[in-house]
Amino acid sequence: MYLYNSATRKKELFVPNNPDIVKMYTCGPTVYHFAHIGNLRSYIMEDVLEKALRYAGYNVKRVMNITDVGHLSSDADTGEDKMLKGARREKKTVMEIAQYYTDAFFDDCKKLNIKRPDVVEPATNCIAEYINIVSTLLEKEYAYVSGGNVYFDTSKLNQYYIFNSHNEEDLAVGVREGVEEDTNKRNKNDFVLWFTKSKFEDQALKWDSPWGVGYPGWHIECSGISMKHLGEDLDIHCGGIDNAFPHHTNEIAQSESFLGHKWCNYWFHVLHLNTGTGKMSKSTGEFLTVSLLESKGYDPLVYRLFCLQSHYRKNLVFTYENLDNAAKTYQKLIAKIAGLNFDDAAPVDEAVLASLKEKFQKALDNDINTSLAITAVYDVLKAATNDATKLAAIADFDYVLSLDLIAKAKALKEKQASAVKTVGEIVIEGEGDPEIDAVVKARAEAKKAKNWAEADRIRDELKAQGIEVVDTPQGAKWKRV
């Protein structure tokens, strides 16, 4: 399997540190509000990555943090804590907010068929781990205390910027939006490892530390949680591209300085979901959530398919027109699968199945190319083999795609079987669509009146709409093709 490594900016053959287990870490949500669908694009693609690794035969241990403290409203260690901001907004305690939005996040994940990671750890559970790391960094002189806070000293590094080629002056005050001058810092790009009460007097969550009562910085939590559950080396670290700098850059700086060796081998970054006006956020435009899509009549798995149709390293533009196109594609794909014979008693052709699986695996091995993986499903439907083999292949692929293809097809097939109607003397069997039933009825009446030209015209009109009509001794049957 070849994966694009953001740290080296090239595709690399994936080779885990230990062939017996792949250690995978995912930056989890800051649970101060609902996740928007832009956030969830990253989790969908990370879910596909994990399942693709398992599909390829790897044993995977995946860890995710829940940020319930320490993430400020600016990534430059300024502004108020996002959790405190959410608590004030809803007049609840920080921990009430954290629990409510953690549950909401995993509800959304369930709707999108995103597997829950093996370990989910709230940041507030690991204060001892952070204090140990910060203490060691101070002992090694990679950190310093100033103004009551503990800062990481980036001037001690041979290389600070990992994912880009910034110059030192790029972080000058005012260059990047949200960067405000912190006079306690020795260098503009130093970052906070531990805040004390001298920083925010109204901070809701505080702990005793060697440097005073306070709380951890956002960046330190991922290093601490990863090391707690995955040890001193990491195979894959995932996250949205907006986390590459400064969050992941700072994680590498503090982790490798603490450990004294390389920490993570592969960095997997998912690019943005944009709207017509730019990057999606919680503060601008319509707040797009899974629940909002559901309220508008969309199956959440349509959004999953929408994401899978594009490569994770490409920016994806969300419009309702694009989502409607994904919905039509999903419906047609389900209908095609529903047209297969689920009672086919023929044995699965293992040679053909292996060939189909090889094409699917090749798509995944090419940097998780989900677009080609979807194409592999269509290749199955067109394959010259029996339906038992086709269904076996689709079920196999859907472990990774997680689009509920077989379950949805079976449900449609059952719906079609129950949608047999008698209208007068005319029997119509279809999907229970009154408008199409009426047109099929009109064709049947034209045939009954021996108006063959009209009957043919209606048949051709239906065909142009993707509706096939078949005349049987029991009456007319129609289906979408």
C-alpha positions, 0 to 999 in steps of 0.5 A: 500500500502506498500512502501520501506522507505529508511530512515528506510530500510524496507517496511512500510504501507503507511499512509499519514499525511492527508488522503485527500491529499498525498504530494509528492516531486520530485528532478527535473533536473539540466538543464545544459544539456539533461537528459540521460536515467539513469536520466529518469529511476527515473522519470519514476518510480516516475511517476508510484508511483504517478499514483499508488497512484491516482489509489488507490484513493488518491488525490496527489499534486506533486511538482518538482524543476528545478535546474537553480542555485546552483548545483556545479560540485561536490556534496561536494560544490566544483567546478563550477556551472553546469549551468555556465559550460553549458552556457560557453559550448554553449556560451549562458546565464545561463537563456537561457541554463536553458529554453532550457534544461527545455523544452527539459526535458519535451519533453522527459517526454512527449515522455515517458508518464511521467505526468508533476507534479502539481507544477514545480518551478525553484530554482531562483524563491524562493530566499526569502524562502532560505534567511528566512530558512538560517536566522532562522538556524543562529538564532537557531545556526544550522548555522554559517558564515565563509569566507563569506559563510554560513554553516550548522553545522552538529555537532549540530545534534544528527544524521546526517547520515540517509540513511547509517551508516557512521562514522564521519571519512568517510568524511575525505579529499580524502575519497570520490571522489570530496571532497576537503578541505574547510578550512572555515568549522568547520567540514568536513561534514558541507555544504554550505547554501549560497555562497557569491561573495567571493566563485566564482567571476564569478558566473552569478546569484547573489542576495542580502542577509544579508551575502553579494551578492551571491547565494543559495547552492544546498541543500537548494533549495529543502527544500525551494520549498517543504515548499513553496508549500507543507507546513511543512510536507511531505509524500513522497520525491523521487529521484535517489539513488545517491541523498540520500547522501549528497543531501537528507541527507542535506535536512533532516538536514536543514529542521528539524532543521528549523522546529523543527520537523520531515519533511518527512515520506517516502523516495523513491529512484530509483536505478541506470541504469548502462551500461556494464562499470558502472553507467551511466553519461553525461561525460563517454561512449555514451551519451544515450538520448531519442532522440538517442534511437529514431534515432536508431528506438526505440519507447520511450515507449519501454524504459519505458517498459524496466524500468517497467520490473525491480523493481525500487530498483534493479540496471538495466543494459542497453544494446541494446540487452536488449532493443531489447528484450523489443521491441520484448515484446512490439510488441508482447503484442500490437499484442495480444491486437490487436487480441481482438475484439474491436467491442465486444458488450457484456457487461463488466463482472464487477465481472471478471473486479473487480477480474483482477483489484484486482490482478493489485492493489496487484502488485502495493501495493507490493512496486510498483512491476511493473514487476508483474503489467505487468504480470497482463496484460498477465493474462487479455489476458488469462482470461476466459471472453469476449473481452469487459471485457479484453479491459476494464481491459487493459485500466484501468491498462494502466492509471498507466503503461502508455504504450499506449496499447489500442491506439497502438493496435488500430493503428496496427489493422487498419494497418492490416485491410488495408494490404490486397493484391492480388498477382496474383490470391492469396489474402493475408491479414496480417500486410504488411510485404513483406517477410512474404507475400512472404512466405505465397504466396509460401505456397498458390502456393504449395497448388494450385499445391497440394504439401501438404507436402511443404505447411505443411512445410512452415506453420510449419516454419511460426508457429515456427517464431510466425506466424499463417496462416489461410485459408479462402474462401477469401484467406490466412490470417496471424498474429503474435501470 
